[in-house]
Amino acid sequence: MGFIIFRLIIFVALVWVGIRLLKAYNRKKLEYQQKHVKDKKEQSEQMVQCRFCSLHLPQKDAVKHEQLWFCCHEHKQHFLDDGPEQR
């Protein structure tokens, strides 16, 4: 009888340790995924299109005028002076 109780205690202890290890693994995995998602969001940039020449470029490199985006100051000035390029 004592041997069965001892085996039951050992089994319960092993299950408890296994659950603790699984929770720790899942917590680390979630932290890793959240960090990489955050890094990816920081790396991805909004792309905008030059209103004058239709070139797509990252928003941080573009020139903004009101709600319009341009690839350079020259295209902005040409657009404001002459309107969109006629093709």
C-alpha positions as CSV (number, residue, x, y, z in Angstrom):
1,M,0.0,0.0,0.0
2,G,2.8,2.4,0.9
3,F,4.6,1.7,-2.4
4,I,1.5,2.6,-4.4
5,I,1.1,5.9,-2.5
6,F,4.8,6.6,-3.1
7,R,4.4,6.0,-6.8
8,L,1.3,8.2,-6.9
9,I,3.3,11.1,-5.2
10,I,6.1,10.7,-7.7
11,F,3.7,10.7,-10.6
12,V,1.9,13.8,-9.3
13,A,5.3,15.6,-8.8
14,L,6.4,14.7,-12.4
15,V,3.1,16.0,-13.8
16,W,3.5,19.2,-11.8
17,V,7.1,19.7,-13.0
18,G,6.0,19.0,-16.6
19,I,3.2,21.6,-16.4
20,R,5.6,24.2,-14.9
21,L,8.1,23.6,-17.7
22,L,5.4,23.8,-20.3
23,K,4.2,27.1,-18.9
24,A,7.7,28.5,-18.8
25,Y,8.3,27.4,-22.4
26,N,5.1,29.0,-23.6
27,R,5.8,32.3,-21.7
28,K,9.3,32.5,-23.3
29,K,7.9,31.7,-26.7
30,L,5.2,34.4,-26.4
31,E,7.8,37.0,-25.3
32,Y,10.0,36.0,-28.3
33,Q,7.1,36.3,-30.7
34,Q,6.0,39.7,-29.3
35,K,9.5,41.0,-29.6
36,H,9.8,39.9,-33.2
37,V,6.4,41.3,-34.2
38,K,7.4,44.6,-32.6
39,D,10.7,44.6,-34.5
40,K,8.9,43.8,-37.8
41,K,6.5,46.6,-37.3
42,E,9.3,49.0,-36.7
43,Q,11.1,47.7,-39.9
44,S,8.1,47.9,-42.2
45,E,7.4,51.4,-43.6
46,Q,4.4,53.0,-45.2
47,M,4.9,53.3,-48.9
48,V,3.6,56.4,-50.7
49,Q,3.3,57.3,-54.4
50,C,4.8,60.4,-55.9
51,R,1.9,62.5,-57.3
52,F,4.0,63.7,-60.2
53,C,5.9,60.6,-61.5
54,S,4.0,57.8,-59.8
55,L,7.2,56.4,-58.1
56,H,6.6,54.4,-54.9
57,L,8.9,55.2,-52.1
58,P,9.0,54.9,-48.3
59,Q,7.1,57.7,-46.5
60,K,10.1,58.7,-44.5
61,D,12.0,59.6,-47.8
62,A,9.0,61.4,-49.4
63,V,8.2,65.1,-49.5
64,K,4.7,66.0,-48.3
65,H,2.5,68.9,-49.4
66,E,-0.9,69.0,-47.7
67,Q,-2.3,65.5,-48.5
68,L,0.0,64.9,-51.5
69,W,3.3,63.0,-51.6
70,F,6.3,63.6,-53.9
71,C,9.6,61.9,-54.4
72,C,11.6,65.1,-54.4
73,H,11.2,68.9,-54.0
74,E,11.6,69.4,-57.8
75,H,8.5,67.2,-58.5
76,K,6.6,69.0,-55.9
77,Q,7.4,72.3,-57.4
78,H,6.6,71.1,-61.0
79,F,3.3,69.7,-59.8
80,L,2.3,72.9,-58.1
81,D,3.4,75.0,-61.0
82,D,2.2,72.8,-64.0
83,G,-0.2,70.2,-62.6
84,P,0.3,66.4,-63.0
85,E,2.6,65.2,-65.7
86,Q,0.8,64.5,-69.0
87,R,1.7,61.0,-70.5
